[in-house]
């Protein structure tokens, strides 16, 4: 009986240690850090543009610099990071087949009034893919992604910068897309 108790207690002691060394948890920490860096960089720059130069300048800034800032985060962190969506403004941000499946599943959850996960990790070969939902949670996002009058100055500027834009009509709480961070298993 004492041996069984001792064995069980040693198992219970090592269980949390094993959970802390779970490689997926390490990828989750990396993904959270990299995706947060991207969100902070982009939102900080956009807020500064809006407050200093107005919404049209912010649109121009986004058109000229969002991809570059995303690449800077990738280069700084040494992890590939990108923003993807089902309804693109910039065709470079259109979700691939696997990403689309995840976004569609998340949209279904929202439609059924379920809570989205903070993130998902899918492992494939020697790569973990960290997926973080981007939900419209700030009124500032709706300035360019809400209901925009196509005849307004902003509507015309969006059409000029993004002739095939599909990224308007959102409201608070809508799923805008997600951030993807690719984490090589050897880097964890």
C-alpha positions in Angstrom: 0.0 0.0 0.0 2.8 2.4 0.9 4.6 1.6 -2.4 1.4 2.4 -4.4 1.0 5.7 -2.5 4.6 6.6 -3.1 4.3 5.7 -6.8 1.2 7.7 -7.2 2.5 10.7 -5.4 5.7 10.7 -7.5 3.6 10.5 -10.7 1.5 13.4 -9.5 4.7 15.4 -8.8 6.1 14.8 -12.3 2.9 15.4 -14.1 3.0 19.2 -13.8 6.7 19.2 -14.8 5.8 17.2 -17.9 3.0 19.6 -18.8 5.4 22.6 -18.4 7.7 21.0 -21.0 4.9 20.3 -23.5 6.3 21.5 -26.8 2.9 22.8 -27.9 2.8 25.0 -24.9 6.2 26.4 -25.9 4.8 27.1 -29.4 1.8 28.8 -27.8 4.1 31.1 -25.9 6.1 31.9 -29.0 2.9 32.4 -31.0 1.4 34.7 -28.4 4.5 36.8 -28.2 5.0 37.2 -31.9 1.3 37.8 -32.7 1.1 40.4 -29.9 4.2 42.2 -31.2 2.5 42.4 -34.6 -0.8 43.7 -33.2 0.9 46.3 -31.0 3.1 47.5 -33.9 0.3 47.8 -36.5 -2.3 49.2 -34.1 0.1 51.7 -32.6 1.2 52.9 -36.0 -2.4 53.2 -37.2 -3.6 55.0 -34.1 -0.7 57.5 -34.5 -1.6 58.1 -38.2 -5.3 58.6 -37.4 -4.7 61.0 -34.6 -1.9 63.0 -36.3 -3.0 62.9 -40.0 -6.6 61.6 -40.2 -8.2 58.5 -41.6 -7.2 59.0 -45.2 -3.6 59.2 -44.2 -4.0 56.1 -42.1 -5.5 54.3 -45.1 -2.5 55.4 -47.2 -0.1 54.3 -44.5 -1.8 50.9 -44.3 -1.6 50.4 -48.0 2.1 51.4 -48.2 3.4 49.9 -44.9 1.3 47.1 -43.3 3.0 44.4 -45.3 6.4 45.9 -44.5 5.7 46.2 -40.8 4.6 42.5 -40.8 7.8 41.5 -42.5 9.8 43.5 -39.9 8.2 41.6 -37.1 9.0 38.3 -38.9 12.6 39.5 -39.3 12.9 40.7 -35.8 11.5 37.6 -34.2 12.8 35.1 -36.7 9.4 33.5 -37.1 7.2 33.8 -40.2 4.1 35.8 -39.3 1.2 37.0 -41.5 -2.3 38.2 -41.3 -5.0 36.4 -43.3 -8.7 36.7 -43.9 -11.6 35.3 -46.0 -12.6 38.8 -47.1 -9.5 40.5 -48.3 -8.6 44.0 -48.9 -5.1 43.2 -49.9 -4.9 39.9 -52.0 -1.6 39.1 -50.2 -3.7 38.5 -47.0 -6.2 36.0 -48.5 -6.3 32.8 -46.5 -5.1 29.6 -48.0 -7.2 26.4 -47.9 -6.1 25.2 -44.4 -6.5 28.8 -43.0 -9.9 29.2 -44.7 -11.1 26.0 -43.0 -10.1 27.3 -39.6 -11.6 30.7 -40.2 -14.9 29.1 -41.4 -15.0 26.9 -38.3 -14.5 30.0 -36.1 -17.2 31.9 -38.0 -19.5 29.0 -37.4 -18.8 29.1 -33.7 -19.5 32.8 -33.6 -22.8 32.3 -35.5 -23.7 29.7 -32.9 -22.9 32.2 -30.1 -19.9 30.2 -29.0 -16.7 31.7 -27.7 -13.7 31.5 -30.0 -10.4 30.0 -28.7 -7.6 32.4 -27.9 -5.5 30.4 -30.4 -5.1 27.1 -32.1 -2.0 25.2 -32.9 -1.8 22.7 -35.7 1.4 20.6 -36.1 2.4 19.6 -39.5 5.8 17.9 -40.1 8.5 19.9 -38.5 6.3 23.0 -38.1 3.7 24.2 -35.6 1.2 26.7 -37.0 -0.1 29.1 -34.4 -3.5 30.7 -35.3 -4.9 33.7 -33.4 -8.3 35.1 -34.3 -8.6 38.8 -35.1 -12.0 40.0 -33.9 -13.2 43.6 -34.4 -13.0 44.9 -30.8 -12.2 48.5 -31.3 -14.3 51.2 -32.9 -11.2 52.5 -34.7 -11.2 49.4 -36.8 -14.6 50.2 -38.1 -13.5 53.6 -39.5 -12.0 51.7 -42.5 -13.7 48.2 -42.1 -17.2 49.2 -41.1 -20.1 50.4 -43.3 -18.3 52.8 -45.6 -20.3 54.9 -48.0 -18.7 54.1 -51.4 -19.3 57.7 -52.6 -17.6 59.3 -49.5 -14.0 60.5 -49.8 -12.9 57.5 -47.7 -15.0 55.1 -49.8 -13.4 56.4 -53.0 -9.9 56.3 -51.5 -10.5 52.6 -50.5 -11.7 51.8 -54.0 -8.6 53.5 -55.6 -6.1 51.8 -53.3 -7.9 48.4 -53.3 -10.0 48.0 -56.4 -11.2 44.5 -55.4 -11.8 45.3 -51.7 -14.1 43.0 -49.7 -13.1 44.1 -46.2 -15.9 46.5 -45.3 -19.3 46.0 -43.6 -17.9 44.7 -40.4 -19.3 45.5 -37.0 -18.1 45.1 -33.4 -17.5 41.4 -32.5 -17.1 40.2 -36.1 -14.2 37.9 -37.1 -11.9 39.9 -39.3 -9.3 37.2 -39.9 -6.4 35.8 -38.0 -2.7 36.0 -37.4 -0.6 33.0 -38.3 2.8 32.3 -36.8 4.9 29.5 -38.2 7.1 27.9 -35.6 9.8 25.4 -36.7 9.9 22.5 -34.2 13.7 22.7 -34.0 13.4 26.4 -32.7 11.1 25.5 -29.8 
